[in-house]
Amino acid sequence: MDIDTDIGGPLHRFPVTSHSAIIAAASADVHVRQRALETIVASYWKPAYKYIRIKWQASNEDAKDLTQGFFATAIEKSYFAGYDATKASFQTFFRTCLDRFIANQKKSDRRLKRGADSDHLSLDFAGAESELASNLPATELNPEEFFQREWVRSLFTLSVEALEEVYKQTGRELQFKIFELYDLQESAEGKVSYRSLANEFELKTTDVTNYLAAARRDFRKLLLEKVRELTGTEAEFQAEVRSLGIDLK
């Protein structure tokens, strides 16, 4: 799926049961705080790694060290608990913290070695590097815009993974497969047709239509939940949703 693609399905307001990991990162409850930090790391580590590679022109190995070091330090020193939503978006705050950390590392000429001083996160750096190689930023894209693009890509990826897991648990693997083939993949011959999918899976064309409509609605809901998790205020949530091309009116 192109990260700029509009999300299908009817529009609904965001469910009131969702919570912000940004707010929970400052919780006094250690378990709530831990879950919030895991959510932030899962959503931000790839954009951070790629941003370090591009803006700071770090090598693959140095970018790995800096990414691990940044999150280890941010968690140890409770960086994210210090976020003030009245001053900037969380994304801007995150980038500021990341830039400051890297600048300090370079100033002191220290190199963070994996396996030293702290536990390290299990992150798929090879996968991130492969994504970066196939999606290098255009020359007119500044580092901040590149970070935003990769953050959106991360949101979409995590939401697709969540949808796949939900459909697997509820016995709807076929529905997810059709969604994957039609909305997420495009071959050299172009997008597959509803009719070809119906023939391949021995379905009616109307079944394919219904499966896709339901999957898009569910995907949209999961994506909005992810955005809510990663914003600290209603205004920030709405701004990020608008940037994805979704109208919440």
ABEGO torsion letter per residue (X at the ends): XBAABBBBEBBBBBBAABBBAAAAAABABAAAAAAAAAAAAAAAAAAAAAAAAAAAGBBAAAAAAAAAAAAAAAAAAGAAAABBAAABBAAAAAAAAAAAAAAAAAAAGBBBBBGBGBBBBBBBAAAAAAAAAABBBBAABBAAAAAAAAAAAAAAAAAAAAAAAAAAAAGAAAAAAAAAAAAABBBAAEBBBAAAAAAAAGBBAAAAAAAAAAAAAAAAAAAAAAAAAABABAAAAAAAAAAAGBBAX
